[in-house]
Amino acid sequence: MPAPLVLVETSPTLPARADAVVIGGGIVGVFTAYYLARRGLAVALIEKGRIGAEQSSRNWGWCRQQNRDARELPMATLSLDLWERFAAESGEATGFSRCGLFYLSNDEAELAGWARWGEFARIAGVTTHMLDSRQATARGAATGRSWKGGVFSPTDGTASPADAAPAVARAILKQGGSVHQMCAVRGVETSGGRLSAVITERGTIRTPVAVLAAGAWASSFCHKLGVALPMASIRASALALSPSAEPLPPALHTAAVSITRRGDGGHTLAISGRGRVDPTLQQLRFAPHFLPMFARRWRSLLPGGLEGLRAGHETVGRWRLDAPTPMELTRILDPRPDQATIRLTQARAVELLPALKQSRVTAAWASYIDSTPDGVPAIGELAALPGLIVAAGFSGHGFGIGPGAGHLIADLVTSAKPIVDPRPYAPVRFARHESKAVADF
């Protein structure tokens, strides 16, 4: 990993009761628990491993509106304000900065797509600037080449993946909530057809509401409860380079490679959309749901190996509540990076930005990105199990929109006016036999 994950204090005692239990300590889970705690609820955050140790600390760190799907854009816009507000409210540092995001292209079709999105964005009140060839080439001087055009989104930014989720977890403790690590949730209890308790490996917590923010584990957990939640995960690989000798843009995207400056001056590199598909029984089960997405993205997806089967996060098996579960056997998803992708990513980055030739690889890693069939998160109460709210399938977008998602979920739990319209995210959409537009990532 590019930076050591910040460790968080674990609350010493599991509560017997709570107003709400949040299952999963990634960025969505911690922000959900934070906003619930701020509203005065007794909230317990339960994490099978370490806070932020999976996808929430392994992403690029981008917090963007640019090129967001229309269904996600309102949440993305509000999240930027919430990232800033969180620092002021909590006194905790997430590394968030509106440094601006910069896109470059020599592809006319890609530029036309960005221009169309820009017209929509202006109607939605989003600031984005299309750059002509002269402007793009000048702003992209570090590449040493000419460009047909680009985009600059000045109000977008980045935060630190290694720091963000732990910072929010500390804020939960300040608000009187509890945080429990190395404590897997094994299942739930019901009473009168509603959720009434959450069963963990350390004991049972009586609660009327639970939020399942379990990332790549969410679908298998739902399967254990008899609920079908179509999800598939892609193994994405990235690497970190030491600081370059020359200043580079803080966040730059091209079709070939994307680069993000980290707090230590080094850079995170990745190829957008590229990943390995590690076959699992869950993926085979939901394959028909994902055909439209695969048809859109097959050029970026490569066949994988046995990593997914070994990890166990997409199991279709059932487990007992009085014995270790797959979540306890794999506390933290830490798949092997795809070395071919790592080599290709570095080669493309050096070709794009000659200043990186003297930088050395300091880390390489992989993560499982949980996705829904349409690339839009599933957020809402499960009709089959009232009291259980799912928040998963963020499709690689969860880090940036984590604050907005957490706020929306807290609104749903407390019956407050939702910060954004929750209907586009309702999990029930996957039970309907209708075509769903695949998000443009």
C-alpha positions in Angstrom: 0.0 0.0 0.0 1.2 3.5 -0.7 0.9 4.6 3.0 0.4 2.7 6.2 -3.3 2.5 7.2 -3.9 4.6 10.3 -5.0 2.4 13.1 -8.1 3.2 15.2 -8.9 2.6 18.8 -11.4 -0.3 19.4 -14.1 0.2 21.9 -13.5 -2.3 24.8 -17.1 -3.6 25.3 -19.7 -4.7 22.8 -23.0 -3.0 23.7 -26.0 -5.2 24.5 -28.3 -2.7 22.8 -28.0 0.0 20.2 -30.3 2.3 18.3 -28.5 1.3 15.1 -25.7 -1.1 14.1 -23.6 -0.4 11.1 -22.0 -3.5 9.5 -18.7 -2.6 7.7 -16.0 -0.1 8.5 -15.3 1.3 5.0 -15.9 4.9 4.1 -19.6 4.5 3.6 -20.0 2.6 6.9 -18.0 5.1 9.0 -19.8 8.1 7.5 -23.2 6.5 8.2 -22.3 5.8 11.8 -20.9 9.3 12.2 -24.1 11.0 11.0 -26.2 8.7 13.1 -24.1 9.5 16.2 -24.3 13.2 15.5 -28.1 12.9 15.7 -27.9 11.4 19.1 -28.4 7.8 18.3 -26.5 5.1 20.2 -24.7 3.5 17.3 -22.2 0.6 17.1 -19.9 0.2 14.1 -18.8 -3.4 13.6 -15.9 -4.3 11.4 -14.6 -7.8 10.8 -11.1 -6.6 10.2 -9.6 -3.0 10.4 -11.3 0.3 9.7 -10.8 1.2 6.0 -8.5 -1.7 5.3 -10.2 -2.9 2.1 -11.3 -0.8 -0.9 -11.6 2.4 1.1 -7.9 2.6 1.5 -6.9 1.1 -1.9 -8.6 3.6 -4.3 -7.3 6.7 -6.1 -8.7 9.1 -3.5 -10.7 11.1 -6.1 -13.8 13.1 -4.9 -15.4 14.1 -8.2 -18.4 15.4 -9.9 -16.8 15.3 -13.3 -18.3 12.7 -15.6 -20.6 11.3 -12.9 -23.8 9.5 -14.0 -26.8 11.8 -13.6 -28.2 9.4 -10.9 -25.0 10.0 -8.8 -24.3 13.6 -9.5 -26.5 15.2 -6.8 -24.8 12.9 -4.2 -21.4 13.7 -5.5 -22.0 17.5 -5.4 -23.2 17.4 -1.8 -20.4 15.0 -0.8 -17.8 17.6 -1.7 -19.4 20.1 0.7 -19.7 17.4 3.4 -16.0 16.5 3.0 -15.1 20.1 3.9 -17.8 20.4 6.6 -16.6 17.2 8.3 -13.1 18.6 8.9 -14.6 21.7 10.5 -17.1 19.8 12.6 -14.8 17.0 13.8 -11.4 18.5 13.9 -10.2 15.4 12.1 -8.0 15.5 8.9 -9.0 13.3 5.9 -6.5 15.0 3.5 -9.4 16.4 1.5 -8.6 19.3 -0.9 -10.4 20.8 -3.8 -7.2 20.6 -5.9 -9.2 20.2 -9.2 -9.3 17.3 -11.5 -7.7 17.4 -15.0 -8.6 15.3 -18.0 -6.7 15.1 -21.3 -7.5 13.4 -24.6 -6.6 13.2 -28.3 -9.8 11.2 -29.1 -12.5 13.2 -30.7 -15.3 10.9 -29.6 -14.1 11.1 -26.0 -13.9 14.9 -26.1 -17.4 15.1 -27.6 -18.7 12.9 -24.7 -17.1 15.2 -22.2 -18.6 18.2 -23.9 -22.1 16.7 -23.8 -21.6 16.0 -20.1 -20.4 19.5 -19.6 -23.7 20.9 -21.0 -25.6 18.7 -18.6 -23.4 19.7 -15.7 -23.9 23.4 -16.3 -27.7 22.9 -16.0 -27.1 21.0 -12.8 -25.0 23.8 -11.4 -21.6 22.1 -11.7 -18.5 24.0 -12.6 -16.5 22.3 -15.4 -14.3 23.8 -18.1 -13.8 22.3 -21.6 -10.3 23.1 -22.8 -9.4 23.6 -26.4 -6.1 22.3 -27.9 -4.1 25.3 -26.8 -5.4 25.3 -23.3 -5.1 21.6 -22.8 -1.6 21.5 -24.1 -0.5 24.5 -21.9 -2.1 23.0 -18.7 -0.7 19.6 -19.6 2.9 20.9 -20.3 4.3 18.2 -18.0 3.5 15.6 -20.7 5.6 17.4 -23.2 3.1 16.8 -26.0 0.2 18.4 -27.8 -3.4 17.6 -27.0 -6.7 18.0 -28.9 -8.5 19.0 -25.8 -9.4 18.3 -22.2 -11.5 19.2 -19.1 -10.7 20.9 -15.9 -13.1 20.6 -12.9 -11.8 23.1 -10.4 -14.2 22.3 -7.5 -13.4 18.6 -7.5 -10.6 17.2 -5.4 -9.0 14.3 -3.6 -8.7 13.0 -0.1 -6.3 10.5 1.5 -7.5 6.9 1.4 -5.1 5.9 4.2 -6.4 8.6 6.5 -10.1 9.2 5.7 -12.0 6.2 7.2 -9.9 6.2 10.3 -10.4 9.9 10.8 -14.2 9.4 10.6 -14.0 6.5 13.0 -12.3 8.7 15.6 -15.0 11.2 15.1 -17.6 8.5 15.8 -15.9 7.9 19.2 -16.0 11.6 20.0 -19.7 11.6 19.3 -20.3 8.8 21.8 -20.6 5.9 19.3 -18.6 2.7 19.6 -16.2 1.1 17.1 -15.5 -2.6 17.2 -12.8 -4.1 15.0 -11.8 -7.7 14.5 -15.4 -8.5 15.2 -17.4 -10.2 12.3 -21.1 -10.0 12.1 -22.4 -13.6 11.5 -26.1 -12.9 11.0 -29.3 -11.3 12.3 -32.3 -12.1 14.4 -35.9 -11.2 13.6 -39.0 -10.6 15.6 -42.5 -10.1 14.1 -40.9 -10.1 10.6 -38.5 -7.3 11.4 -34.8 -7.2 12.3 -34.4 -7.3 16.0 -30.7 -8.1 16.6 -27.3 -8.4 15.0 -25.3 -11.5 15.9 -21.5 -11.1 16.0 -18.7 -13.4 16.9 -18.5 -11.7 20.3 -22.1 -11.6 21.1 -25.5 -10.3 20.2 -26.6 -6.6 19.9 -30.3 -5.9 20.2 -31.3 -3.2 17.7 -34.2 -2.2 15.5 -32.0 -1.1 12.6 -28.9 -2.4 10.9 -27.0 -1.0 7.9 -25.2 -3.4 5.7 -22.2 -1.5 4.3 -20.1 -4.5 3.7 -18.7 -3.7 0.3 -17.7 -6.8 -1.7 -19.1 -9.0 1.1 -22.6 -7.6 1.0 -24.1 -10.0 -1.6 -23.0 -13.2 0.1 -24.3 -11.9 3.4 -27.7 -11.2 1.8 -27.6 -14.6 0.3 -27.2 -16.1 3.8 -30.4 -14.2 4.7 -32.3 -15.5 1.7 -32.1 -12.2 -0.2 -30.8 -11.9 -3.8 -28.6 -8.8 -4.2 -26.9 -8.9 -7.7 -23.3 -7.9 -7.3 -20.0 -8.8 -8.8 -16.5 -7.7 -7.9 -13.5 -6.8 -10.1 -9.9 -7.1 -9.0 -8.3 -3.8 -9.7 -4.5 -3.2 -9.4 -2.6 0.0 -8.7 0.9 1.2 -7.7 2.6 4.0 -6.0 5.7 5.9 -7.2 8.2 7.9 -5.1 8.1 11.8 -5.6 9.1 13.1 -9.0 11.8 15.7 -9.6 9.4 18.1 -11.3 5.9 19.3 -10.2 3.0 17.4 -11.8 -0.8 17.9 -11.8 -2.3 16.8 -8.5 -4.9 14.6 -10.3 -4.7 13.8 -14.0 -6.7 11.4 -16.1 -6.1 10.0 -19.6 -7.4 7.0 -21.3 -4.0 5.4 -21.0 -3.3 6.0 -17.3 -4.5 8.2 -14.4 -2.2 9.7 -11.7 -2.9 11.2 -8.3 -0.5 13.0 -6.0 -0.4 11.8 -2.5 0.3 13.7 0.7 3.9 12.5 0.8 4.6 13.9 -2.7 4.5 10.6 -4.4 1.9 9.4 -6.9 -0.7 6.7 -7.2 -1.1 5.2 -10.7 -3.9 3.2 -12.2 -5.6 2.4 -15.5 -9.3 3.4 -15.3 -11.7 0.6 -15.7 -9.1 -2.1 -16.1 -9.4 -5.2 -13.9 -9.4 -8.9 -13.6 -12.6 -11.0 -13.4 -11.9 -13.7 -10.9 -14.7 -16.3 -11.5 -16.9 -17.3 -8.5 -20.2 -19.1 -8.2 -21.8 -15.8 -7.2 -20.6 -14.3 -10.5 -22.1 -17.2 -12.4 -25.3 -16.9 -10.5 -25.7 -13.2 -11.4 -24.1 -13.3 -14.9 -27.4 -12.5 -16.8 -27.8 -9.3 -14.8 -24.4 -8.1 -15.8 -24.5 -8.8 -19.6 -25.3 -5.1 -20.4 -22.4 -3.9 -18.4 -20.0 -6.5 -19.8 -21.1 -5.6 -23.3 -20.1 -2.0 -22.5 -16.8 -2.7 -20.7 -15.5 -6.0 -22.0 -12.4 -4.3 -23.6 -11.2 -3.3 -20.1 -11.9 -6.6 -18.3 -9.4 -9.5 -18.4 -10.0 -13.1 -17.2 -8.7 -13.7 -13.7 -7.8 -16.7 -11.6 -8.6 -18.3 -8.3 -8.2 -15.2 -6.1 -11.9 -14.7 -5.7 -12.5 -18.3 -4.7 -9.7 -18.3 -2.2 -10.9 -15.0 -0.6 -14.4 -16.3 0.0 -16.2 -12.9 -0.3 -18.5 -14.2 -3.1 -19.5 -17.5 -1.5 -22.9 -18.9 -2.2 -22.6 -21.2 0.8 -24.4 -20.8 4.1 -22.7 -20.7 7.4 -23.6 -21.4 11.0 -24.0 -18.6 13.6 -22.0 -20.5 16.3 -18.9 -21.2 14.2 -16.3 -19.1 12.3 -17.6 -17.7 9.1 -15.9 -16.7 5.8 -15.6 -13.2 7.2 -13.5 -14.5 10.0 -11.3 -16.7 7.8 -10.5 -13.6 5.6 -10.5 -10.6 7.9 -9.2 -8.3 5.2 -9.5 -8.8 1.4 -5.9 -8.4 0.2 -5.7 -9.9 -3.2 -2.5 -10.2 -5.2 -2.0 -7.4 -7.7 -1.9 -8.3 -11.4 1.8 -7.9 -12.3 1.1 -7.5 -16.0 -1.2 -4.5 -15.2 1.4 -3.0 -12.8 4.1 -3.1 -15.5 1.8 -1.7 -18.1 0.6 1.1 -15.8 4.1 2.2 -14.9 5.2 2.1 -18.6 2.2 4.2 -19.7 2.8 6.7 -16.8 6.5 7.2 -17.7 5.6 7.6 -21.4 2.9 10.2 -20.4 5.0 12.1 -17.9 8.7 11.9 -18.5 9.4 13.3 -15.0 8.4 10.0 -13.6 11.4 8.2 -15.2 13.5 8.6 -12.1 10.7 7.6 -9.6 10.8 4.2 -8.2 7.9 1.9 -7.4 7.2 2.0 -3.6 4.2 -0.2 -3.5 1.8 -2.3 -5.6 -1.6 -3.6 -4.5 -5.0 -4.8 -5.5 -8.6 -4.6 -4.3 -12.0 -5.9 -5.0 -14.4 -3.3 -6.4 -18.0 -4.2 -5.7 -20.4 -3.4 -8.5 -24.1 -3.5 -9.3 -25.4 -4.4 -12.7 -26.0 -0.8 -13.6 -23.0 0.7 -11.8 -25.1 2.7 -9.4 -25.1 1.9 -5.7 -27.8 -0.1 -3.9 -29.0 2.0 -1.0 -32.3 1.3 0.8 -34.2 -1.0 3.1 -34.6 -4.6 2.0 -38.3 -5.3 1.4 -37.8 -8.9 2.5 -36.3 -7.9 5.8 -37.6 -4.6 7.2 -35.0 -3.0 9.5 -32.0 -4.0 7.3 -30.8 -1.2 5.1 -28.2 -2.2 2.4 -25.6 0.2 1.2 -23.3 -1.5 -1.3 -22.3 -1.9 -4.9 -20.7 1.5 -5.1 -18.8 0.4 -8.3 -15.5 2.2 -7.5 -17.3 5.5 -6.6 -17.8 4.9 -2.9 -14.8 6.9 -1.6 -15.8 10.2 -3.2 -19.5 10.0 -2.4 -19.0 8.4 1.0 -20.1 11.4 3.0 -23.3 11.9 0.9 -24.1 8.2 1.1 -23.6 8.1 4.8 -25.8 11.2 5.3 -28.6 9.7 3.1 -28.5 6.5 5.0 -28.8 8.3 8.3 -31.7 10.2 6.8 -33.4 6.9 6.0 -32.8 5.5 9.4 -34.1 8.5 11.3 -37.0 9.3 8.8 -35.5 12.7 8.1 -35.9 14.5 4.8 -33.4 12.8 2.5 -30.4 14.9 1.5 -30.9 13.5 -2.1 -33.7 11.6 -3.8 -33.2 8.0 -2.7 -35.3 6.4 -5.4 -32.5 5.9 -8.0 -30.6 3.8 -5.5 -33.4 1.5 -4.3 -32.3 -2.1 -4.3 -35.8 -3.2 -5.4 -34.9 -2.1 -9.0 -32.9 -5.3 -9.5 -36.0 -7.4 -8.9 -37.9 -5.7 -11.7 -37.6 -7.1 -15.2 -36.7 -3.9 -16.9 -33.6 -2.6 -18.7 -31.4 -0.4 -16.6 -29.0 2.1 -18.2 -25.4 1.2 -17.3 -23.6 4.2 -15.7 -20.8 6.0 -17.6 -17.9 5.6 -15.1 
